[in-house]
Amino acid sequence: VILVAYRDDADNTLTATYNGVSAVSIGSKVTSAGSILKAQAFLLRSASTGANTASISSTGSIGDVIAGGVISFSGEMATDTPDATANGGEAPGVEDPRSTTITTVAEDALIIDVISDRSAGLTKGASQTLIFQEGAGDNMAGSYRIATTATGYAMEWDPTENTEDWAHFVFSLKPAVGGTYVGSFYGSGGYF
């Protein structure tokens, strides 16, 4: 899974590769209030294990800030498409904490989120495991959690200031029958 978040003046189309293999965009959230905030996720099944290079390309230059993280999970997915998706974000947002609820279809689903936020700082929800976090003044971050039953789950980030705009994309992946997910960080964080 490749997570990307950015702030810029344009909503550019992004593409991602991992070890030279194209990843599929599974969704994004864009919020526009002056600058564009974008949170996007890419998926590549059966990717090469170990340390490899993730690359992000854009249809235009991104002059402000772009950050992301890469994480690999063992456990076969039942399908190439997400179990469920959800979007959150406001322009400008006053929601504290930033919260997007996703309703999973499958039990034991893996829930992953990516957020692009203009606040000076973000703290992840207590039930979430951090994948990456970058920024001061603009915060980009991603996390995951395991769903135990098919129900609604809130993915939350507590901002240090709640008057800034934000974009939040959340998705879940269904494991194969009898499958579970175990995360392995092959690269995390950093500005692209």
C-alpha positions in Angstrom: 0.0 0.0 0.0 1.3 3.4 -1.0 -0.2 6.5 0.8 0.3 10.0 -0.6 -0.8 13.4 0.8 0.0 16.8 -0.6 -0.9 20.5 -0.6 -0.6 22.6 -3.8 -2.4 25.0 -6.0 -3.6 22.3 -8.5 -5.4 19.0 -8.3 -2.7 16.9 -10.1 -3.3 13.4 -11.2 -0.8 11.1 -9.4 0.5 7.7 -10.4 2.6 5.3 -8.2 5.0 2.5 -8.8 6.7 0.1 -6.4 9.9 -1.6 -7.6 9.0 -0.4 -11.1 5.6 -2.0 -11.1 2.5 0.2 -11.4 0.2 0.4 -8.4 -3.6 0.9 -8.8 -5.2 4.1 -7.4 -8.0 2.9 -5.1 -9.3 6.3 -4.2 -8.7 9.8 -3.0 -10.2 12.8 -1.3 -9.6 16.4 -2.5 -10.5 19.5 -0.5 -10.1 23.0 -2.0 -10.0 26.2 0.0 -7.3 28.3 -1.6 -4.8 25.5 -1.8 -5.6 22.0 -2.8 -5.3 19.2 -0.2 -5.2 15.7 -1.5 -5.1 12.3 0.3 -4.7 9.3 -2.0 -4.0 5.6 -1.7 -2.5 3.1 -4.2 -2.5 -0.7 -4.0 -0.3 -3.4 -5.4 -1.0 -7.0 -4.7 1.8 -9.6 -4.5 4.5 -6.9 -4.5 8.2 -7.7 -4.1 9.2 -8.1 -0.5 12.1 -6.4 1.1 13.5 -2.9 0.5 12.4 -1.5 -2.8 11.7 2.0 -4.3 8.3 3.6 -4.3 7.9 6.4 -6.9 5.2 9.0 -7.3 4.6 10.9 -10.6 2.4 13.9 -11.1 0.8 15.5 -14.2 2.0 18.8 -12.9 4.6 20.1 -10.6 3.8 20.1 -6.9 5.4 23.3 -5.5 4.2 23.1 -1.9 4.6 19.8 0.0 4.1 16.1 -0.8 4.7 13.3 1.6 3.8 9.6 1.9 4.5 6.2 3.3 4.7 2.6 2.1 3.7 -0.4 4.1 3.3 -4.1 3.1 1.0 -6.6 4.8 1.2 -10.3 4.7 -2.1 -12.1 4.3 -3.8 -12.6 0.9 -6.5 -10.2 0.0 -9.8 -11.7 -1.3 -10.0 -9.2 -4.1 -8.2 -6.3 -5.9 -10.8 -3.8 -4.9 -11.4 -2.3 -1.5 -13.9 -3.8 0.9 -15.2 -0.3 1.6 -14.2 3.4 1.2 -15.0 6.7 3.0 -14.1 10.3 2.6 -13.9 13.1 5.1 -12.7 16.7 5.1 -13.8 20.3 5.2 -12.7 23.5 3.7 -12.0 25.1 6.2 -12.6 22.4 8.8 -13.7 23.0 12.3 -14.1 19.4 13.3 -12.0 18.3 16.3 -11.0 15.6 16.1 -10.8 14.9 12.3 -13.0 11.8 12.1 -14.2 9.7 9.2 -16.3 6.6 9.8 -16.0 3.6 7.5 -18.4 0.7 7.6 -16.6 -2.5 6.7 -18.4 -5.3 4.9 -16.0 -8.0 6.0 -14.9 -9.2 9.4 -11.2 -9.0 10.1 -10.8 -6.3 7.5 -7.7 -4.1 7.4 -8.6 -0.4 7.6 -6.1 2.2 6.3 -6.3 6.0 6.2 -4.3 8.9 4.8 -4.8 12.5 5.7 -3.6 15.9 4.5 -4.2 18.7 7.0 -3.2 22.3 7.3 -3.0 22.3 11.1 0.4 22.6 12.9 0.1 19.1 14.4 -1.9 15.8 14.4 -2.2 13.0 16.9 -3.6 9.7 15.6 -6.6 7.9 17.3 -5.7 5.5 20.1 -6.8 2.4 18.2 -4.6 3.3 15.1 -1.0 2.3 14.3 1.0 4.9 12.6 2.4 4.3 9.1 3.9 7.7 8.4 3.7 11.3 9.6 5.4 14.3 8.2 5.1 18.0 8.6 5.0 21.1 10.7 2.5 23.7 9.5 1.1 21.1 7.0 0.6 17.6 8.3 0.4 14.5 6.2 -0.1 11.1 7.9 -1.4 7.6 7.5 -2.4 4.8 9.8 -4.1 1.4 10.0 -6.2 -0.8 12.3 -7.8 -4.2 12.1 -11.6 -4.5 12.2 -12.9 -7.3 14.4 -16.5 -7.3 13.1 -18.3 -5.9 10.1 -19.4 -2.5 11.5 -18.6 1.2 11.6 -15.1 2.3 12.7 -13.9 5.9 13.1 -10.4 6.8 11.9 -9.5 9.9 13.9 -6.8 12.5 14.0 -6.7 15.2 16.7 -5.3 18.5 15.3 -3.4 21.1 17.4 -5.7 23.7 15.7 -9.1 23.0 14.3 -9.7 26.0 12.0 -7.7 24.6 9.1 -8.9 22.6 6.1 -8.3 18.9 5.7 -8.8 15.9 3.3 -9.1 12.3 4.6 -9.4 9.1 2.6 -10.2 5.8 4.4 -10.5 2.3 2.9 -10.7 -1.3 4.1 -9.3 -4.5 2.5 -11.0 -7.9 2.9 -8.7 -10.8 3.8 -9.1 -14.2 2.0 -11.2 -16.8 3.9 -9.3 -17.6 7.1 -6.7 -14.9 6.4 -5.4 -12.2 8.7 -3.1 -9.2 8.2 0.3 -8.6 9.7 2.0 -5.3 8.9 5.7 -5.0 7.8 7.2 -1.6 7.2 9.4 -1.6 4.1 9.7 2.2 4.0 7.9 4.9 5.9 7.5 8.5 5.7 9.5 11.2 4.1 8.9 13.8 1.5 8.8 12.5 -2.0 
